[in-house]
Structures are given as C-alpha cells and as structure tokens.
C-alpha cells in the first residue's frame, strides 16, 4: 500500500514539474515575452484610465460640495434687503 502511494505521489510531482517547466519555457520565448509586455502595457493603460476617471469624479464632487463653478469660479450669492433666510 505505501509503495503504491509513494509511486502515485512521485508520478504526480513529476507531472506537475513537467507542466510547470513547459509553461516557463513558453513564457521565455519571443512570443511569450511579447505577450507579457503587451498585457503589462494594457494593464497600465487601464489603470491610468481608471485613475483619471476617479480624479474627475472626485473633482466634480468637491466642486459641488464647495459650490464652485465648472471653471473654479466661486458662485457668489447676493443678499438682498428683506431676505431673511
């Protein structure tokens, strides 16, 4: 029983090592490195777009909170005589 168990464990470890070695070999080819570079640049562009969108949303919320106009000009209200708000 124990010999069979060790045989199965060894065969599984060998198969796992062969699969990992094949993946590493494919990764280090010219096409594999090119694919990784393109994926990295795509991820960087997506992050940049997400950050820009978040900045725009935060700026809009802050402008609404502090009563600023769309170009940074404060909106002043004129108090009239007789207005008791």
C-alpha positions as CSV (number, residue, x, y, z in Angstrom):
1,X,0.0,0.0,0.0
2,X,2.7,2.5,0.9
3,X,4.7,1.7,-2.2
4,X,1.7,2.4,-4.4
5,X,1.0,5.7,-2.5
6,X,4.6,6.8,-3.0
7,X,4.5,5.8,-6.6
8,X,1.4,7.9,-7.2
9,X,2.8,10.9,-5.3
10,X,6.1,10.7,-7.3
11,X,4.2,10.5,-10.6
12,X,2.0,13.4,-9.7
13,X,5.0,15.5,-8.6
14,X,6.8,14.6,-11.9
15,X,3.8,15.6,-14.0
16,X,3.4,18.8,-12.1
17,X,7.1,19.7,-12.6
18,X,6.9,18.9,-16.4
19,X,3.8,21.1,-16.8
20,X,5.5,24.0,-14.9
21,X,8.7,23.6,-16.9
22,X,6.7,23.7,-20.2
23,X,4.9,26.9,-19.1
24,X,8.2,28.6,-18.1
25,X,9.7,27.6,-21.5
26,X,6.7,29.0,-23.4
27,X,6.9,32.2,-21.3
28,X,10.6,32.8,-22.1
29,X,10.1,32.6,-25.9
30,X,10.0,35.8,-28.0
31,X,6.2,35.4,-28.4
32,X,5.7,34.7,-24.7
33,X,7.7,37.8,-23.7
34,X,5.9,39.9,-26.3
35,X,2.5,38.8,-25.0
36,X,3.5,39.6,-21.4
37,X,4.8,43.0,-22.4
38,X,1.5,43.8,-24.3
39,X,-0.5,42.6,-21.3
40,X,1.6,44.8,-19.0
41,X,1.1,47.9,-21.2
42,X,-2.7,47.2,-21.4
43,X,-2.9,46.9,-17.7
44,X,-1.0,50.2,-17.2
45,X,-3.4,52.0,-19.7
46,X,-6.4,50.6,-17.9
47,X,-5.0,51.7,-14.5
48,X,-4.3,55.2,-15.9
49,X,-7.9,55.5,-17.3
50,X,-9.4,54.3,-14.0
51,X,-7.3,56.9,-12.1
52,X,-8.2,59.7,-14.4
53,X,-11.9,58.8,-14.2
54,X,-11.7,58.7,-10.4
55,X,-10.0,62.1,-10.3
56,X,-12.7,63.6,-12.5
57,X,-15.4,62.2,-10.3
58,X,-13.7,63.4,-7.1
59,X,-13.2,66.9,-8.6
60,X,-16.9,67.1,-9.6
61,X,-18.0,66.0,-6.1
62,X,-15.7,68.5,-4.4
63,X,-16.9,71.3,-6.7
64,X,-20.5,70.5,-5.9
65,X,-19.6,70.4,-2.1
66,X,-17.8,73.7,-2.0
67,X,-20.1,75.5,-4.5
68,X,-17.5,76.1,-7.2
69,X,-18.4,76.7,-10.8
70,X,-17.2,74.4,-13.6
71,X,-14.0,76.5,-14.1
72,X,-13.1,77.1,-10.5
73,X,-15.0,80.4,-10.1
74,X,-16.9,80.6,-6.8
75,X,-20.6,81.2,-7.2
76,X,-21.4,84.2,-5.1
77,X,-24.9,84.9,-3.9
78,X,-26.0,88.4,-3.3
79,X,-28.1,89.0,-0.2
80,X,-31.0,91.4,-0.8
81,X,-32.6,93.6,1.7
82,X,-35.6,91.9,3.2
83,X,-34.4,88.4,2.6
84,X,-34.3,86.6,5.9
85,X,-33.1,83.1,5.0
